Amino acid sequence: MLTKEEKFNSYLVSKGLKFTPERKIILQEVFSLRKHFNADQLFEKLHKKNKQISLATVYRTLPLLVESGLIAETLRCQGRVSYEQIFGHRHHDHLVCMKCGRVIEFRDEKIEKLQEEVCKKYNFKSVEHKLGIKGYCNRCL
């Protein structure tokens, strides 16, 4: 099995791109985070660690990490796109509070089974799915 660095490098090479030192630093920082994040939060973390990487580089690198299958765009809430690591992690879905932005991860086998049944009923080959429910958490009700 490939490491995250090998997978990203392989993807970049397939697109004629280079695994630059900046991209490596961004990759390492993304995988040091243990929660959902957005581009601005990632940039702030890098800046606090005195990494000389521009916000534009962060914004250009995140879609590459998504396309390579290392991270996923989770949900858009409060005008921002959130991301999370998916490499080496089991699929799960999200509840997102529209007031405070809290994200609750969950996995429900009944939902997974229902999605499979729907695809089968319509002779549809699923490649990916995202379930996100927006509302208000118990703290914000």
NULUM-926645 format. One record per residue: residue in one letter; residue number from 1; x, y, z of N, C-alpha, C, O in turn. Coordinates in steps of 0.001 Angstrom, whole numbers, m for minus. Layout:
R code pos     n.u     n.v     n.w    ca.u    ca.v    ca.w     c.u     c.v     c.w     o.u     o.v     o.w
R    A NUM       X       Y       Z       X       Y       Z       X       Y       Z       X       Y       Z
...
***
This chain:
R code pos     n.u     n.v     n.w    ca.u    ca.v    ca.w     c.u     c.v     c.w     o.u     o.v     o.w
R    M   1     838   m1187       0       0       0       0     886    1255       0    1902    1321     691
R    L   2     476    2219    m778    1238    3462    m887    1069    4340     345      25    4316     997
R    T   3    2102    5115     660    1981    6131    1702    1245    7326    1103    1067    7410    m112
R    K   4     825    8235    1954     144    9431    1453    1066   10247     542     615   10814    m454
R    E   5    2350   10305     883    3307   11043      55    3463   10385   m1319    3480   11063   m2346
R    E   6    3575    9062   m1319    3715    8341   m2598    2466    8491   m3453    2555    8678   m4667
R    K   7    1311    8408   m2820      53    8548   m3566     m68    9943   m4174    m453   10086   m5334
R    F   8     262   10971   m3390     172   12344   m3885    1196   12572   m4996     874   13161   m6028
R    N   9    2413   12112   m4789    3449   12268   m5810    3035   11571   m7108    3198   12131   m8192
R    S  10    2511   10376   m7002    2066    9623   m8172     973   10384   m8916     989   10470  m10143
R    Y  11      27   10933   m8162   m1041   11718   m8782    m465   12935   m9505    m810   13201  m10656
R    L  12     420   13674   m8819    1003   14874   m9421    1762   14535  m10703    1621   15224  m11713
R    V  13    2564   13475  m10658    3324   13058  m11842    2373   12736  m12997    2649   13080  m14147
R    S  14    1248   12073  m12686     280   11716  m13738    m337   12950  m14386    m821   12887  m15515
R    K  15    m318   14073  m13669    m859   15334  m14190     237   16258  m14727     m40   17386  m15133
R    G  16    1481   15774  m14727    2591   16591  m15206    2991   17682  m14231    3555   18701  m14629
R    L  17    2701   17471  m12955    3015   18455  m11920    4118   17931  m11010    4418   16738  m11006
R    K  18    4720   18838  m10237    5816   18460   m9348    5376   18449   m7892    4489   19198   m7484
R    F  19    6014   17586   m7125    5789   17504   m5686    6745   18505   m5047    7817   18145   m4562
R    T  20    6333   19766   m5058    7189   20851   m4580    7321   20813   m3058    6502   20194   m2377
R    P  21    8343   21471   m2528    8480   21537   m1063    7240   22150    m397    6854   21733     695
R    E  22    6615   23139   m1053    5412   23768    m498    4257   22768    m431    3538   22710     567
R    R  23    4083   21994   m1481    3021   20984   m1488    3277   19925    m418    2339   19434     211
R    K  24    4530   19579    m216    4864   18586     813    4526   19121    2203    3974   18394    3029
R    I  25    4852   20376    2463    4547   20996    3758    3034   21045    3973    2555   20747    5067
R    I  26    2286   21418    2943     824   21464    3050     278   20073    3337    m575   19912    4209
R    L  27     756   19071    2616     325   17690    2843     586   17272    4294    m291   16712    4951
R    Q  28    1783   17544    4779    2134   17173    6153    1237   17880    7169     810   17275    8152
R    E  29     958   19144    6933     120   19897    7870   m1321   19387    7846   m1949   19255    8896
R    V  30   m1841   19103    6664   m3196   18558    6550   m3322   17277    7365   m4317   17075    8061
R    F  31   m2313   16413    7279   m2380   15138    7985   m1997   15241    9457   m2106   14262   10195
R    S  32   m1551   16416    9887   m1325   16613   11323   m2615   17085   12001   m2754   16998   13221
R    L  33   m3550   17582   11196   m4830   18045   11739   m5711   16841   12033   m5733   15887   11254
R    R  34   m6413   16870   13111   m7268   15750   13499   m8743   16112   13424   m9585   15461   14043
R    K  35   m9052   17166   12655  m10440   17596   12558  m10686   18198   11175   m9771   18315   10361
R    H  36  m11922   18572   10932  m12265   19234    9680  m11597   20604    9656  m11376   21212   10703
R    F  37  m11280   21080    8474  m10592   22365    8356  m10982   23028    7049  m11462   22376    6123
R    N  38  m10771   24326    6990  m10948   25038    5730   m9607   25643    5317   m8637   25591    6073
R    A  39   m9558   26205    4140   m8292   26719    3602   m7695   27801    4494   m6483   27836    4709
R    D  40   m8537   28672    5006   m8026   29757    5850   m7438   29225    7154   m6407   29716    7613
R    Q  41   m8083   28229    7751   m7558   27628    8984   m6214   26948    8725   m5293   27055    9534
R    L  42   m6108   26256    7604   m4853   25600    7239   m3757   26643    7050   m2640   26469    7539
R    F  43   m4068   27715    6350   m3103   28786    6130   m2641   29380    7463   m1449   29616    7658
R    E  44   m3586   29622    8383   m3228   30174    9694   m2280   29245   10453   m1319   29706   11068
R    K  45   m2549   27935   10412   m1669   26957   11077    m262   27018   10494     725   27018   11229
R    L  46    m180   27072    9173    1127   27143    8511    1847   28432    8878    3048   28429    9149
R    H  47    1107   29532    8886    1677   30835    9213    2220   30854   10645    3298   31395   10889
R    K  48    1475   30261   11597    1921   30203   12997    3194   29389   13151    3963   29599   14089
R    K  49    3413   28462   12233    4637   27639   12264    5745   28251   11405    6752   27603   11120
R    N  50    5546   29503   10998    6511   30249   10185    6807   29593    8839    7923   29698    8329
R    K  51    5834   28930    8272    5984   28347    6939    5629   29427    5925    4542   30003    5970
R    Q  52    6536   29689    5030    6364   30758    4049    5592   30255    2827    6145   30133    1734
R    I  53    4311   29966    3032    3454   29464    1960    2284   30418    1824    1634   30762    2811
R    S  54    2019   30842     609     956   31817     373    m422   31166     470    m573   29955     312
R    L  55   m1411   31999     731   m2792   31528     765   m3192   30991    m607   m3943   30020    m698
R    A  56   m2698   31615   m1666   m2995   31147   m3023   m2470   29729   m3242   m3137   28914   m3879
R    T  57   m1289   29430   m2721    m726   28085   m2851   m1585   27073   m2102   m1806   25962   m2585
R    V  58   m2064   27455    m932   m2960   26581    m169   m4221   26316    m995   m4635   25166   m1142
R    Y  59   m4830   27374   m1532   m6052   27222   m2322   m5817   26391   m3590   m6712   25660   m4016
R    R  60   m4646   26491   m4188   m4358   25693   m5394   m4047   24237   m5058   m4304   23348   m5870
R    T  61   m3500   23986   m3874   m3091   22633   m3501   m4263   21789   m3005   m4293   20582   m3249
R    L  62   m5217   22388   m2322   m6332   21616   m1773   m7099   20821   m2839   m7390   19647   m2608
R    P  63   m7436   21404   m3987   m8118   20590   m5012   m7261   19424   m5510   m7798   18379   m5876
R    L  64   m5953   19589   m5528   m5065   18497   m5934   m5115   17362   m4919   m5097   16187   m5286
R    L  65   m5180   17722   m3645   m5283   16704   m2599   m6631   15981   m2670   m6716   14783   m2403
R    V  66   m7677   16720   m3032   m9002   16105   m3205   m8969   15143   m4386   m9384   13991   m4266
R    E  67   m8475   15619   m5528   m8438   14804   m6744   m7569   13560   m6575   m7813   12539   m7218
R    S  68   m6567   13643   m5721   m5679   12502   m5510   m6291   11461   m4578   m5763   10356   m4450
R    G  69   m7404   11807   m3924   m8074   10872   m3034   m7542   10863   m1612   m7825    9939    m849
R    L  70   m6777   11880   m1249   m6227   11947     106   m7144   12669    1076   m7227   12310    2251
R    I  71   m7834   13691     578   m8783   14427    1405  m10082   14545     627  m10134   14276    m573
R    A  72  m11123   14951    1328  m12413   15157     669  m12999   16476    1135  m12781   16921    2262
R    E  73  m13744   17080     238  m14540   18234     601  m15731   17655    1358  m16442   16799     832
R    T  74  m15950   18108    2571  m17060   17551    3340  m18326   18324    3032  m19163   17858    2259
R    L  75  m18475   19476    3611  m19684   20270    3400  m19349   21736    3259  m18284   22207    3659
R    R  76  m20288   22429    2681  m20198   23880    2634  m21176   24409    3666  m22373   24122    3616
R    C  77  m20653   25180    4595  m21499   25742    5640  m20904   27079    6057  m19684   27233    6113
R    Q  78  m21752   28025    6342  m21335   29359    6741  m20410   29973    5689  m19474   30699    6025
R    G  79  m20680   29678    4414  m19928   30262    3312  m18534   29698    3106  m17744   30265    2351
R    R  80  m18219   28596    3762  m16876   28011    3638  m16952   26544    3267  m17909   25842    3593
R    V  81  m15911   26103    2573  m15774   24688    2247  m14879   24063    3295  m13794   24569    3583
R    S  82  m15338   22961    3864  m14528   22226    4831  m13969   20973    4190  m14573   20392    3289
R    Y  83  m12809   20569    4667  m12125   19383    4170  m11814   18465    5339  m11830   18879    6497
R    E  84  m11527   17201    5011  m11060   16250    6006  m10217   15196    5313  m10335   14970    4109
R    Q  85   m9364   14558    6101   m8557   13446    5597   m9479   12260    5327  m10382   11974    6112
R    I  86   m9245   11579    4217   m9986   10336    3981   m9042    9164    3746   m9453    8007    3834
R    F  87   m7794    9456    3450   m6808    8403    3200   m6620    7577    4465   m6183    8096    5492
R    G  88   m6945    6308    4390   m6799    5428    5541   m7934    5519    6546   m7831    4956    7635
R    H  89   m9012    6213    6210  m10145    6372    7120  m11400    5745    6520  m11581    5740    5302
R    R  90  m12251    5224    7373  m13535    4666    6945  m14494    5772    6550  m14447    6876    7093
R    H  91  m15367    5464    5598  m16387    6423    5183  m17330    6739    6348  m17655    5869    7155
R    H  92  m17755    7986    6416  m18744    8406    7406  m19489    9613    6856  m19109   10172    5827
R    D  93  m20532   10003    7535  m21351   11137    7108  m21291   12221    8181  m20619   12060    9200
R    H  94  m22002   13331    7945  m21844   14500    8810  m23156   15173    9174  m24091   15231    8375
R    L  95  m23202   15676   10388  m24228   16612   10848  m23487   17927   11061  m22452   17949   11727
R    V  96  m23999   19020   10506  m23298   20299   10596  m24218   21348   11197  m25324   21578   10706
R    C  97  m23749   21981   12264  m24527   23044   12900  m24368   24331   12104  m23253   24793   11864
R    M  98  m25479   24896   11704  m25462   26116   10892  m25156   27358   11719  m24865   28416   11162
R    K  99  m25218   27241   13038  m24931   28403   13880  m23463   28442   14285  m22780   29436   14038
R    C 100  m22967   27366   14910  m21591   27382   15431  m20588   26686   14509  m19379   26813   14705
R    G 101  m21083   25945   13496  m20184   25262   12569  m19697   23907   13059  m18906   23257   12375
R    R 102  m20147   23469   14215  m19739   22162   14761  m20083   21058   13765  m21151   21069   13153
R    V 103  m19174   20115   13614  m19381   18975   12723  m19385   17702   13566  m18451   17430   14320
R    I 104  m20450   16939   13418  m20571   15664   14118  m20489   14569   13064  m21295   14527   12135
R    E 105  m19515   13690   13215  m19365   12577   12277  m20175   11393   12769  m20256   11140   13971
R    F 106  m20780   10663   11827  m21495    9455   12203  m21446    8447   11066  m21212    8797    9909
R    R 107  m21668    7211   11416  m21762    6132   10444  m22987    5316   10817  m23152    4924   11972
R    D 108  m23845    5060    9837  m25053    4296   10083  m25195    3247    8985  m25390    3577    7816
R    E 109  m25095    1992    9375  m25152     898    8401  m26483     855    7658  m26521     446    6498
R    K 110  m27585    1273    8308  m28890    1280    7631  m28872    2263    6456  m29415    1973    5389
R    I 111  m28253    3415    6656  m28160    4409    5581  m27287    3867    4457  m27635    3993    3284
R    E 112  m26165    3269    4807  m25264    2705    3791  m25992    1641    2969  m25888    1618    1743
R    K 113  m26721     773    3644  m27463    m313    2978  m28547     268    2067  m28729    m196     941
R    L 114  m29258    1276    2551  m30311    1907    1755  m29739    2523     480  m30345    2414    m587
R    Q 115  m28595    3160     582  m27961    3749    m609  m27613    2668   m1625  m27809    2849   m2827
R    E 116  m27096    1545   m1137  m26788     420   m2031  m28052     m95   m2716  m28040    m385   m3912
R    E 117  m29141    m208   m1957  m30410    m694   m2510  m30963     261   m3566  m31474    m178   m4596
R    V 118  m30862    1547   m3314  m31338    2545   m4282  m30531    2433   m5576  m31101    2461   m6667
R    C 119  m29224    2309   m5459  m28370    2174   m6646  m28730     895   m7417  m28830     902   m8644
R    K 120  m28917    m166   m6694  m29264   m1445   m7337  m30607   m1330   m8056  m30744   m1784   m9192
R    K 121  m31592    m728   m7402  m32936    m562   m7981  m32878     185   m9313  m33610    m150  m10245
R    Y 122  m32024    1177   m9404  m31930    2000  m10615  m30767    1601  m11510  m30413    2325  m12441
R    N 123  m30170     434  m11222  m29040     m50  m12017  m27986    1044  m12171  m27573    1387  m13279
R    F 124  m27575    1568  m11054  m26662    2701  m10997  m25399    2303  m10264  m25463    1719   m9182
R    K 125  m24246    2614  m10846  m22950    2308  m10236  m22483    3510   m9429  m22130    4546   m9993
R    S 126  m22482    3370   m8107  m22050    4440   m7221  m20522    4505   m7181  m19853    3478   m7064
R    V 127  m19990    5693   m7276  m18553    5907   m7174  m18222    6605   m5864  m17191    6338   m5247
R    E 128  m19104    7498   m5449  m18891    8260   m4228  m20236    8786   m3765  m21153    8966   m4566
R    H 129  m20345    9029   m2484  m21528    9722   m1978  m21150   10518    m739  m20199   10199     m26
R    K 130  m21930   11562    m514  m21742   12403     664  m23119   12646    1260  m24054   13028     557
R    L 131  m23232   12426    2535  m24460   12761    3229  m24106   13786    4278  m23271   13545    5150
R    G 132  m24739   14915    4187  m24541   15965    5171  m25890   16536    5537  m26686   16904    4674
R    I 133  m26130   16602    6808  m27388   17154    7292  m27065   18449    8023  m26285   18463    8975
R    K 134  m27675   19532    7565  m27461   20826    8205  m28612   21106    9153  m29767   20791    8862
R    G 135  m28287   21694   10276  m29287   22021   11282  m28618   22683   12455  m27664   23442   12288
R    Y 136  m29119   22397   13661  m28589   23034   14862  m28244   21986   15909  m29059   21117   16219
R    C 137  m27049   22068   16445  m26613   21121   17462  m27328   21418   18789  m27992   22443   18941
R    N 138  m27173   20502   19730  m27847   20653   21023  m27383   21892   21789  m28129   22414   22618
R    R 139  m26183   22363   21531  m25678   23577   22214  m26339   24847   21675  m26491   25837   22389
R    C 140  m26731   24794   20386  m27253   26007   19734  m28779   26049   19636  m29346   27060   19220
R    L 141  m29433   24975   20010  m30902   24958   19935  m31523   26006   20841  m32747   26125   20898
***
